[in-house]
Amino acid sequence: MVKDRELELLDRQVDALRTRTKDSASRKTYDQVFDHPALLNLAKLISEGVLATLDYPVSTGKEANVFHGTGPDGRGKAVKIYRINTATFRDIARYIEGDRRFKGVKRGTKSTILAWARKEHKNLLRMADAGVRVPRPYNFLKGVLLMELVTDDNGDAAPRLNDLVLTAEQSRAYHRTLITQVVRMLCAGVIHGDLSEYNVLVGGEGPVIIDLPQAIDAAGNNNARSMLERDVANLAAYFGRFAPEILSTDYGMEIWSLYENGKLHPEIELTGRFERSEKPADVDSVMREVDAAFKEEAARQRYKQEMGQ
């Protein structure tokens, strides 16, 4: 049960965050983030002894804000707070196709946002168990996700990949690591769906994939192949700036082909090459089949009419 002293403590911490924020746009965002339900959920995490303080902002996204928090043990935690009342989604249908968690959930409502947030928590658990480099989730309470804080060698919050200038050697190494993570994700049946340099943190032990609410089930979504290829192409385009030879690789098609044929496994050695079929499509044959189907259907309709149906 949330006690008054925990809410008062949290109010003081949030007020301190607002005070340190100078521009009006950020203060407005804070007002949207720290609505009454969010404050109650944060206070409950404090009362349960899994969170002690909310310290400072780490990042701002379209759907949520991430803050640096501290646990009772003094260790840093990432606190992701979804903007339940104000978040909006574009093209969400592609990401929830075949997902039973969204069955009966009306689009554009608080229920959609909460289901989206729960989806990220489950995806993180699934990926961490599969050995994918993602932040380990600790607690989830409605629109508040408490997870591992990814840090750099100095113990500070790790930077995003897009904020770094890499050497060719670093680019090759990070690219290999992330392709391995893509494979592990797919072996666990998941595709990130929005993977790019903006959704990767570079911690002290290398790249860590973040932002997984939109990640899809590979077997249940008709967009799976195109999303996988886009994720891999995004990585190639970014790392290719520093190591141009990466631009000529074709890991996306190679990975998907192995997956479709049941040959993909977490330790597989990839080549980065894929032989595409240059055989032209037999258009005449396809048209003959379509024509035959039309004639068969026409005959069926005539038969029904003659039988008085």
C-alpha positions, 0 to 999 in steps of 0.5 A: 500500500502506498503511504503518504510519505512515499508520495511526498518523497516522490513529489519532491523528487519530481519537483526537483526534476522540473526545477532543473528543466529550463525549457517549457516544452520539457516541463510540459512533457514532465507534466504529461509523464508524471500524471497521478496514476504514474506517481502512484505506481512509482510510489508503490515501487518505492514502498515495495523496496525496489526503487528508492529515488528518481534522479534525472532524465536519460532519454525522451521518446515518442511513447515514453521517457526514461529516467535514472533511478536508484534502488535501495542498494544504491545501484542505478536502474532505468525507469521507463515511464509510458505516457499513458494519456498522451502517447500516440501511435502510427502504423501500429497495426503492422506490429500487433498483427496476430498478437492475441494480447491486443485482441479486443483492445480498442485502438488509440485508447489507454488500454492500447498503451498499457498493452504496448507497455506490457508487450515490451516487458514480456519481450525483454524477458523473452530476449534476456532468457534467450541470451540476447543483449537487452536490459534485464527487466526487474519490475513492471507496474502498469505503465512503469517499467523498471530495468537494468541500467546500461552503463559505460566503463565509467558507470554513467548511462551508456550513449546511443550508438548514433551519438558515437563516431566509430573507427572501421574496426569498431564498426565491424565488431559492433556490426558482427555483434548485432547481427548475432543478436538479430539471429538469437532473437529470431531463433527465439521467434522474435524480430525487433521491427525498428532496429537502428542506431537509435535503438542500440546503447553501447555499454562497457561490454558492447552494444545492447538492444533497447526499445522492444515494445513493437517487436513482433512474433516472427511466425504470426506476422505477415510483415516478419520478413520485410521487418527483418530485412529492414532491421538488417539493412538499417545496421548495414547502412549505419556501420557502412559509413565507417566500414564501407564493405559492410554495405555489400553484405546481404545478411537479411536474406541469408538469415531469413532463408535459413530461418524458413528452411529450419536451419537457423541456430544461435551459433550459426556462422553466416557469410553475409552473402545470398544468391538471389534467383535470377530466373524470370517469373513464368507470367504466362503460366500464372495467368493461365492458372488465374484464367482457369480459376475464373472459368471454374468459378463462372461454371459453378455460378451457372450451375447454381442458377440452373439448379435454382439456387 
